[in-house]
């Protein structure tokens, strides 16, 4: 098989489904002059809404007695106001024939529920509230944390009222408070919360970390606040140690 044959078999398109936002204009009266005036008022209220807006003309609610609709003129009125007709929705034979003559797709009447929209109404909606994090009560430890122990406070703060020995490890999604000497490791904001802090009455830790940024004992011993009451917070990528 030649290279040209292989190239000819290479697909040049794909058919895909999509949920597109398309406005439906449901016409209930065949009165193009009144439609023109009312659209003019709507455009004045929200000009941005009427800029090349895709439109389906729903003609299935027109009274049976109104059989003189000029579909081309209706589309022209819509186009003057920025509405681009993509298709009509109708079942009556004369409307289907008029659409065929204009090479316009015809959609069947819809049984789905449709809600009225008000141009410009998007600006009036209240913004959606962000999902609230899963915050749990502070975990309180009242006994010494021995070497080899690990204490974790998921979704909240950890408060320790007793000494933390070398080899022990404290972890919290929020802040860590140690009202005693901290000689083990303390990791706050372990799920990436950069606002988390570490508080302790005596800094003698093997490691401290906030949101993945850490300092080990060799770095901490060089700090003038080693052995004192401090708080530790994150500024950018730098851990700050300040006096309490």
TILOKE-305086 format. One line per field, with one value per residue (C-alpha): residue number from 1; residue in one letter; x, y, z. Coordinates in steps of 0.25 Angstrom, whole numbers, plus 5000, padded with zeros to 4 digits. Layout:
BEGIN
seq <- c(NUM	...);
type <- c(a	...);
east <- c(X	...);
north <- c(Y	...);
up <- c(Z	...);
***
This chain:
BEGIN
seq <- c(1	2	3	4	5	6	7	8	9	10	11	12	13	14	15	16	17	18	19	20	21	22	23	24	25	26	27	28	29	30	31	32	33	34	35	36	37	38	39	40	41	42	43	44	45	46	47	48	49	50	51	52	53	54	55	56	57	58	59	60	61	62	63	64	65	66	67	68	69	70	71	72	73	74	75	76	77	78	79	80	81	82	83	84	85	86	87	88	89	90	91	92	93	94	95	96	97	98	99	100	101	102	103	104	105	106	107	108	109	110	111	112	113	114	115	116	117	118	119	120	121	122	123	124	125	126	127	128	129	130	131	132	133	134	135	136	137	138	139	140	141	142	143	144	145	146	147	148	149	150	151	152	153	154	155	156	157	158	159	160	161	162	163	164	165	166	167	168	169	170	171	172	173	174	175	176	177	178	179	180	181	182	183	184	185	186	187	188	189	190	191	192	193	194	195	196	197	198	199	200	201	202	203	204	205	206	207	208	209	210	211	212	213	214	215	216	217	218	219	220	221	222	223	224	225	226	227	228	229	230	231	232	233	234	235	236	237	238	239	240	241	242	243	244);
type <- c(x	x	x	x	x	x	x	x	x	x	x	x	x	x	x	x	x	x	x	x	x	x	x	x	x	x	x	x	x	x	x	x	x	x	x	x	x	x	x	x	x	x	x	x	x	x	x	x	x	x	x	x	x	x	x	x	x	x	x	x	x	x	x	x	x	x	x	x	x	x	x	x	x	x	x	x	x	x	x	x	x	x	x	x	x	x	x	x	x	x	x	x	x	x	x	x	x	x	x	x	x	x	x	x	x	x	x	x	x	x	x	x	x	x	x	x	x	x	x	x	x	x	x	x	x	x	x	x	x	x	x	x	x	x	x	x	x	x	x	x	x	x	x	x	x	x	x	x	x	x	x	x	x	x	x	x	x	x	x	x	x	x	x	x	x	x	x	x	x	x	x	x	x	x	x	x	x	x	x	x	x	x	x	x	x	x	x	x	x	x	x	x	x	x	x	x	x	x	x	x	x	x	x	x	x	x	x	x	x	x	x	x	x	x	x	x	x	x	x	x	x	x	x	x	x	x	x	x	x	x	x	x	x	x	x	x	x	x	x	x	x	x	x	x);
east <- c(5000	5006	5008	4996	4987	4991	4988	4975	4970	4974	4961	4960	4948	4941	4926	4925	4913	4912	4903	4902	4895	4885	4874	4860	4850	4836	4827	4812	4807	4810	4812	4826	4824	4821	4833	4842	4838	4839	4853	4857	4854	4861	4873	4874	4873	4885	4892	4903	4892	4888	4902	4902	4893	4890	4875	4864	4851	4840	4827	4820	4811	4806	4791	4786	4778	4791	4796	4802	4816	4827	4839	4849	4844	4844	4858	4862	4856	4863	4876	4875	4875	4887	4880	4885	4874	4880	4867	4852	4844	4830	4821	4811	4814	4814	4825	4833	4832	4836	4848	4852	4851	4861	4870	4867	4867	4854	4854	4842	4833	4840	4834	4846	4843	4849	4851	4849	4862	4863	4874	4884	4879	4892	4897	4886	4889	4896	4909	4910	4917	4929	4928	4932	4944	4942	4946	4946	4948	4961	4968	4973	4984	4987	4997	5012	5015	5026	5036	5031	5017	5009	4997	4989	4978	4970	4962	4966	4976	4984	4986	4996	4997	5009	5023	5026	5038	5049	5044	5030	5022	5010	5002	4990	4982	4981	4990	4998	4999	5009	5008	5020	5034	5034	5045	5039	5034	5022	5016	5004	4996	4999	4989	4995	4989	4999	4992	4994	5004	5012	5012	5020	5025	5039	5045	5055	5049	5055	5047	5036	5028	5016	5009	5022	5032	5041	5053	5061	5068	5082	5075	5066	5078	5085	5072	5073	5060	5064	5059	5049	5034	5031	5021	5025	5017	5019	5022	5023	5033	5040	5037	5037	5040	5036	5035	5022);
north <- c(5000	5013	5025	5033	5021	5021	5036	5035	5025	5035	5041	5056	5058	5053	5054	5058	5061	5074	5081	5095	5107	5111	5121	5117	5128	5123	5131	5131	5142	5145	5159	5163	5178	5176	5166	5176	5187	5177	5172	5186	5188	5175	5179	5192	5185	5175	5178	5167	5156	5159	5158	5147	5138	5125	5123	5113	5118	5110	5112	5100	5109	5118	5117	5108	5120	5128	5121	5133	5134	5139	5131	5139	5152	5146	5142	5156	5162	5153	5156	5171	5169	5160	5146	5136	5125	5111	5103	5104	5095	5092	5081	5088	5084	5099	5103	5091	5094	5108	5104	5094	5105	5113	5100	5102	5090	5086	5080	5073	5079	5077	5070	5075	5086	5099	5111	5126	5134	5149	5155	5161	5153	5146	5159	5158	5144	5142	5136	5121	5119	5111	5097	5098	5089	5077	5084	5075	5079	5081	5068	5070	5061	5062	5051	5052	5047	5037	5034	5025	5030	5038	5047	5052	5062	5061	5073	5082	5086	5078	5083	5076	5079	5070	5068	5063	5053	5051	5041	5045	5051	5061	5064	5073	5078	5091	5097	5090	5095	5089	5095	5088	5085	5081	5071	5062	5066	5075	5076	5085	5088	5074	5074	5087	5098	5110	5117	5107	5110	5103	5108	5103	5107	5102	5099	5087	5080	5070	5075	5086	5087	5095	5091	5083	5094	5089	5092	5081	5081	5086	5098	5101	5100	5112	5120	5130	5126	5111	5106	5118	5120	5122	5122	5116	5121	5120	5133	5129	5117	5122	5117	5129	5126	5138	5139	5137);
up <- c(5000	4996	5005	4998	5001	5015	5016	5009	5020	5031	5037	5034	5044	5056	5060	5075	5084	5091	5101	5095	5101	5090	5093	5089	5084	5086	5077	5081	5071	5057	5058	5053	5056	5070	5071	5065	5076	5087	5083	5082	5097	5101	5093	5101	5114	5111	5098	5101	5101	5087	5080	5070	5079	5074	5073	5071	5066	5074	5065	5071	5080	5069	5068	5057	5051	5048	5035	5028	5035	5026	5032	5024	5029	5043	5042	5037	5049	5058	5051	5052	5067	5067	5068	5058	5054	5054	5053	5055	5064	5057	5053	5044	5029	5024	5034	5031	5016	5018	5026	5015	5005	5013	5015	5030	5040	5046	5060	5066	5077	5090	5102	5111	5122	5118	5127	5123	5123	5125	5117	5126	5138	5139	5146	5157	5161	5175	5173	5177	5191	5190	5196	5211	5215	5224	5237	5250	5264	5270	5275	5289	5295	5309	5311	5307	5293	5293	5283	5272	5274	5263	5265	5254	5254	5241	5236	5248	5259	5268	5282	5291	5306	5309	5305	5291	5292	5281	5271	5272	5261	5261	5248	5246	5234	5242	5253	5263	5278	5288	5302	5306	5300	5285	5283	5272	5259	5256	5242	5240	5228	5223	5212	5206	5215	5215	5226	5236	5248	5259	5273	5284	5298	5295	5281	5282	5270	5260	5249	5247	5234	5229	5216	5211	5214	5226	5234	5241	5255	5249	5243	5256	5265	5258	5260	5272	5277	5279	5292	5293	5292	5277	5266	5252	5239	5224	5216	5201	5202	5214	5229	5238	5253	5262	5277	5284);
***
